[in-house]
Amino acid sequence: MGTPVSIQMTRKELLIPRDALGNLATKDVEAVRVGDAIIVRPKRASDDERDQVRHVLQAAGLLYEPAWETPPPVPPDERARLAEKLGQAGPLSEAIIADRGDRYEGSDDGG
């Protein structure tokens, strides 16, 4: 749960003391209404900032971009048909355990 903050409401604005924002005071913040509450949060990173982060991660070798094209989206009716078909085989975890079972029988490491 949050910490209560003393605020001042005027006809045109809501005033929040700077010290109530803690480390957000030095960053850009935005106020968003969610239901009956107003939430003060850091502004979302812009697309330029995201591109800069991606570039830095790629340069450091921490981000891999595959060379293939993204497959086209599957229409909802086709996804439902495939889910029904694949669901008839039972839980995937059971199929994996059954497949691996014969490999682990008689092993010395116990599992």
N, C-alpha and C positions, 0 to 999 in steps of 0.2 A: 504494500500500500504506500501511497505517497506521503509527503510531509506537508502539513498545512502551511500556507504562506499568507501573510497579510497583504491584501491588495487594496487598491483604491479604484473605484468605478466612477467615471465622469460621464457626461452626456455622450461623448464621442469616442471614449477610449477606456481601456482597462490598463491600469498602471501596476506593474510588478516591480518591486525593488530589485535593483541589479544584483545585490548580494544574494538574493533568493535563487538566482539562476546558477550560482556556483561557477563551475568552469565553462558553462555555456555563455557567460557574459562576454567572453572575448570572441566568440564565434557567431556566425549568422544564425539566427533562430527564426522559427515561424510558429504562429499560433494556429491551431486547427480545432474546430469544434467537432466533437464526437458525442452525439446524443446531447445530454445535458452538461457535459464537461468541456472545458477548453484545455487543450494539451499544448504545452510549449515544448518544442523539440528542435534539434538541429535541422537546418534546411537540408533537403536531399541534395546529393552531389549532382552537379550538372553533367551533361553528356561529355563535355570537354574534360572534366575531372576524371570521369570514368575511363575515357580513352587514354589519359595520361597514366592512370594506374595500370591499365592493361599493357601499355607500352613498357613501363618499368618492369612489370612481372615477366613479360616476354624477354626483355633484355637480360634479366637475371636467370632465365631458363626455368622459371617457376610456373609458366602458363603455356600450355600446349594447345595449339589451334590445329585441329585435324585438317588434312588436305582434301578430304572428300566433301561432297555437297550434303547438306542436311536433307534427309528423306522427306518427301511430301507428307503433310499431315493426313492421318487416316480419318475418314468421315465417321461420325458417331455411330451410325447404324452398322458399319463394317466392324468397328471396335466391339460393339455389343455382340455381333455374331461370333467374332473370334474369341471373346471372353467366354461365351457360352460353350463353344467347342473345346477350348483349352480347360475350362472348369470341369468337364466331364471326367478328366483323368485324375482328379483328386488334388490334394495339396502338393505343390512343387517340392516342399521340404521332405515329404514322405518319399517321393520319387528319387530324390537325391540320396537320402539315407539308404533306401533299398539298393540303389546303384552302387553305393560305396561299401555296403555291408560285406560283400564277399572279399573285398580288398583288405578289410581290417580283421577278419576272422583269423585267429591263430597268430596275430602279430604279437611281438614281445613287448611293445611299448605300451600296451594297455589301451590304446585308443587312437 
